[in-house]
Amino acid sequence: MTIIVAILLFLSGVLTGMINAVAGGGTFLSFGALTMIGIPPVVANATSSITQFPGYITSTLAYWNDFKTFWRGALALCVASLFGSLLGAWILLQLDNPQFRALVPWLLVAATALFAAGPYLKPKPKPGNEPSVGGVFGFILQFITAIYGGFFGAGMGVMMLATLGLSQPGDYHRLNALKNMLAVVIAAVAIVVFVAGGVVAWPQALVMIPGVAIGGWSGVWVAKRVPQTVMRAIVIAVGLFLAAYYFVTG
């Protein structure tokens, strides 16, 4: 790994953490950066999942005051995230690199399409006191989303914002805070499974982790000031570019 590659990985980590904190979808960048420097797809996916963890923690801490109103209800969703992520990560380890490589562009297209449709799927926030977080429907949706997150980290935040918007009350910032909290659980489970499976590129991961942590913290500041349409446009463009890249090179 050259100095130039290390710098590019670090910068991709910063952007990944920032975009994940703002809207989700930043993992497109980290996964894409790792595969483009020659890391096999399964290893790139596992490594990308591990690099996200510090960013999810810093983003969660930046929303700490928001959790006081709904943390009890969020615990059930954390349980759903734990078991869903465990199943998804286990499924990934059953595939070899060629099999997973064939799925990548389709997964990217699906995640990008869902992200683009997110604003139209999310119900409008209701005025007055916010109802409690959780519910059976929310538990089931989060379990399914966590399976995807454990299996393929790219687009996990995108999918979670969409499904949380369908099942949970609150405005964008409340859903984003909840998304970051659940992402910590999903990433933690995936890390244990991937490390045990020996599919992590540690030198590249160690370069990206500080960048993701910095981006995760600063991304919350950006989320409250930069128009969401700008960040959404960036994520959609990256997702479509990577999908086209993997279709062409596949």
C-alpha positions as CSV (number, residue, x, y, z in Angstrom):
1,M,0.0,0.0,0.0
2,T,1.6,3.2,-1.2
3,I,1.4,6.6,0.6
4,I,-1.0,7.9,-2.2
5,V,-3.3,4.9,-1.8
6,A,-3.3,5.4,2.0
7,I,-4.2,9.1,1.7
8,L,-7.0,8.3,-0.7
9,L,-8.4,5.6,1.6
10,F,-8.3,8.0,4.5
11,L,-10.1,10.7,2.6
12,S,-12.7,8.2,1.4
13,G,-13.1,7.3,5.0
14,V,-13.8,10.9,6.0
15,L,-16.4,11.3,3.2
16,T,-17.9,7.9,4.1
17,G,-18.4,8.8,7.7
18,M,-19.8,12.2,6.8
19,I,-22.3,10.9,4.3
20,N,-23.4,8.1,6.6
21,A,-24.1,10.6,9.4
22,V,-26.0,12.9,7.0
23,A,-28.2,10.5,5.0
24,G,-26.6,7.0,4.8
25,G,-25.1,5.6,1.7
26,G,-21.5,6.6,2.4
27,T,-20.4,3.0,2.5
28,F,-20.7,3.1,-1.3
29,L,-17.5,5.1,-1.2
30,S,-15.5,2.9,1.2
31,F,-16.6,-0.4,-0.5
32,G,-15.8,1.1,-3.9
33,A,-12.4,2.5,-2.8
34,L,-11.4,-0.9,-1.4
35,T,-12.4,-2.9,-4.5
36,M,-10.8,-0.4,-6.8
37,I,-7.4,-0.9,-5.2
38,G,-7.7,-4.7,-5.7
39,I,-9.3,-6.0,-2.5
40,P,-11.5,-9.0,-3.2
41,P,-15.3,-8.2,-2.9
42,V,-16.1,-10.3,0.1
43,V,-13.0,-8.9,2.0
44,A,-13.8,-5.4,0.8
45,N,-17.3,-5.7,2.1
46,A,-16.2,-7.1,5.5
47,T,-13.4,-4.5,5.8
48,S,-15.8,-1.6,4.9
49,S,-18.2,-2.8,7.5
50,I,-15.5,-2.7,10.2
51,T,-14.3,0.8,9.2
52,Q,-17.8,2.2,9.6
53,F,-18.0,1.3,13.3
54,P,-16.2,4.4,14.8
55,G,-18.2,6.7,12.5
56,Y,-21.5,5.2,13.7
57,I,-20.4,5.7,17.4
58,T,-19.3,9.3,16.9
59,S,-22.5,10.1,15.0
60,T,-24.5,8.5,17.8
61,L,-22.7,10.5,20.4
62,A,-23.4,13.7,18.5
63,Y,-27.1,12.9,18.7
64,W,-26.9,11.9,22.4
65,N,-29.5,14.4,23.7
66,D,-32.1,13.1,21.2
67,F,-31.9,9.6,22.7
68,K,-33.4,10.6,26.0
69,T,-36.9,10.6,24.6
70,F,-36.9,7.2,23.0
71,W,-34.1,5.0,24.1
72,R,-36.3,2.4,25.9
73,G,-38.4,1.7,22.8
74,A,-35.2,1.6,20.7
75,L,-33.9,-1.4,22.7
76,A,-36.3,-3.8,21.0
77,L,-35.0,-2.5,17.6
78,C,-31.5,-3.1,18.8
79,V,-32.4,-6.8,19.5
80,A,-33.8,-7.1,16.0
81,S,-30.6,-5.5,14.6
82,L,-28.5,-7.9,16.6
83,F,-30.1,-11.1,15.3
84,G,-30.6,-9.8,11.7
85,S,-27.0,-8.7,11.4
86,L,-25.8,-12.0,12.7
87,L,-27.8,-13.9,10.1
88,G,-26.7,-11.6,7.2
89,A,-23.0,-11.7,8.1
90,W,-23.2,-15.5,8.3
91,I,-24.8,-15.7,4.8
92,L,-22.0,-13.6,3.4
93,L,-19.4,-16.0,4.7
94,Q,-21.1,-18.8,2.8
95,L,-20.3,-17.2,-0.5
96,D,-17.0,-17.1,-2.4
97,N,-15.7,-13.9,-4.1
98,P,-17.0,-14.7,-7.6
99,Q,-20.5,-15.4,-6.3
100,F,-20.6,-12.2,-4.2
101,R,-19.1,-10.2,-7.1
102,A,-22.0,-11.2,-9.3
103,L,-24.5,-9.9,-6.8
104,V,-22.7,-6.5,-6.1
105,P,-24.1,-4.4,-9.0
106,W,-27.6,-5.6,-8.4
107,L,-27.3,-4.8,-4.6
108,L,-26.0,-1.4,-5.5
109,V,-28.8,-0.7,-7.9
110,A,-31.4,-1.8,-5.3
111,A,-29.9,0.2,-2.5
112,T,-29.6,3.3,-4.7
113,A,-33.1,3.0,-6.0
114,L,-34.4,2.7,-2.4
115,F,-32.4,5.7,-1.3
116,A,-33.8,7.8,-4.2
117,A,-37.3,6.8,-3.3
118,G,-36.8,7.4,0.4
119,P,-38.4,10.9,0.6
120,Y,-41.5,9.6,-1.1
121,L,-41.8,6.5,1.2
122,K,-41.3,8.4,4.5
123,P,-44.6,9.6,6.0
124,K,-44.9,13.3,7.0
125,P,-44.1,14.0,10.7
126,K,-47.1,14.5,12.9
127,P,-47.3,17.6,15.1
128,G,-47.5,17.4,18.9
129,N,-45.9,14.8,21.2
130,E,-44.0,12.0,19.4
131,P,-45.4,8.5,19.9
132,S,-43.1,5.9,21.3
133,V,-40.5,4.1,19.2
134,G,-40.7,0.4,18.5
135,G,-43.7,-1.8,17.7
136,V,-44.0,-5.3,16.1
137,F,-44.1,-3.9,12.6
138,G,-40.9,-1.9,13.3
139,F,-39.2,-4.9,14.9
140,I,-39.9,-7.1,11.7
141,L,-38.8,-4.4,9.3
142,Q,-35.6,-3.7,11.3
143,F,-34.8,-7.4,11.4
144,I,-35.0,-7.6,7.6
145,T,-33.0,-4.5,7.2
146,A,-30.3,-5.8,9.6
147,I,-30.0,-9.0,7.5
148,Y,-29.2,-6.8,4.6
149,G,-26.8,-4.7,6.7
150,G,-24.9,-7.7,8.0
151,F,-24.7,-9.1,4.4
152,F,-23.8,-6.0,2.5
153,G,-22.9,-2.9,4.3
154,A,-23.2,-0.5,1.3
155,G,-26.6,1.1,1.4
156,M,-27.5,-0.1,4.9
157,G,-28.1,3.4,6.2
158,V,-30.1,4.2,3.1
159,M,-32.4,1.2,3.6
160,M,-32.7,1.9,7.4
161,L,-33.8,5.5,7.0
162,A,-36.4,4.3,4.5
163,T,-37.7,1.4,6.7
164,L,-37.6,3.5,9.9
165,G,-39.5,6.2,8.1
166,L,-42.3,3.6,7.3
167,S,-42.5,2.2,10.8
168,Q,-41.4,4.9,13.3
169,P,-42.6,8.3,14.3
170,G,-40.5,11.5,14.1
171,D,-38.8,14.0,11.9
172,Y,-35.6,13.4,9.9
173,H,-33.2,14.1,12.7
174,R,-35.0,11.7,15.1
175,L,-35.0,8.9,12.5
176,N,-31.3,9.7,11.7
177,A,-30.3,9.5,15.4
178,L,-32.2,6.1,15.7
179,K,-30.5,4.9,12.4
180,N,-27.0,5.7,13.8
181,M,-27.8,3.9,17.1
182,L,-29.0,0.7,15.3
183,A,-26.1,0.8,12.9
184,V,-23.7,0.6,15.8
185,V,-25.3,-2.7,16.8
186,I,-25.3,-4.1,13.3
187,A,-21.7,-3.1,12.7
188,A,-20.6,-4.6,16.0
189,V,-22.1,-8.0,15.3
190,A,-20.7,-8.0,11.7
191,I,-17.2,-7.2,13.1
192,V,-17.3,-10.2,15.4
193,V,-18.4,-12.5,12.6
194,F,-16.0,-11.2,10.0
195,V,-13.0,-11.1,12.3
196,A,-13.7,-14.7,13.3
197,G,-14.0,-15.6,9.6
198,G,-10.6,-14.1,8.8
199,V,-11.9,-11.9,6.0
200,V,-10.6,-8.4,7.0
201,A,-7.9,-6.4,5.2
202,W,-6.4,-4.9,8.4
203,P,-3.8,-2.5,6.9
204,Q,-6.4,-0.8,4.8
205,A,-9.0,-0.8,7.6
206,L,-6.6,0.9,10.0
207,V,-5.9,3.7,7.5
208,M,-9.7,4.3,7.0
209,I,-11.0,4.1,10.5
210,P,-9.7,7.5,11.8
211,G,-11.1,9.2,8.7
212,V,-14.5,7.6,9.2
213,A,-14.6,8.6,12.9
214,I,-13.8,12.2,11.9
215,G,-16.4,12.2,9.2
216,G,-19.0,10.6,11.4
217,W,-18.8,13.4,14.0
218,S,-18.6,16.3,11.6
219,G,-21.4,14.8,9.5
220,V,-24.0,15.5,12.1
221,W,-22.9,19.2,12.0
222,V,-23.3,19.1,8.2
223,A,-26.6,17.3,8.4
224,K,-28.1,20.3,10.3
225,R,-26.7,22.9,7.9
226,V,-26.3,21.5,4.3
227,P,-29.4,21.0,2.2
228,Q,-30.4,17.3,2.2
229,T,-30.9,17.4,-1.6
230,V,-27.2,18.1,-2.1
231,M,-26.0,15.1,-0.1
232,R,-28.7,12.9,-1.5
233,A,-27.6,13.8,-5.1
234,I,-24.0,12.9,-4.2
235,V,-25.0,9.5,-2.8
236,I,-27.2,8.6,-5.7
237,A,-24.5,9.6,-8.2
238,V,-21.9,7.5,-6.4
239,G,-24.3,4.5,-6.2
240,L,-25.1,4.6,-9.9
241,F,-21.5,5.1,-10.9
242,L,-20.4,2.1,-8.8
243,A,-23.2,-0.1,-10.1
244,A,-22.3,0.8,-13.7
245,Y,-18.6,0.1,-12.9
246,Y,-19.3,-3.4,-11.6
247,F,-21.7,-4.2,-14.4
248,V,-19.1,-3.3,-17.0
249,T,-16.1,-4.9,-15.3
250,G,-18.1,-8.0,-14.3
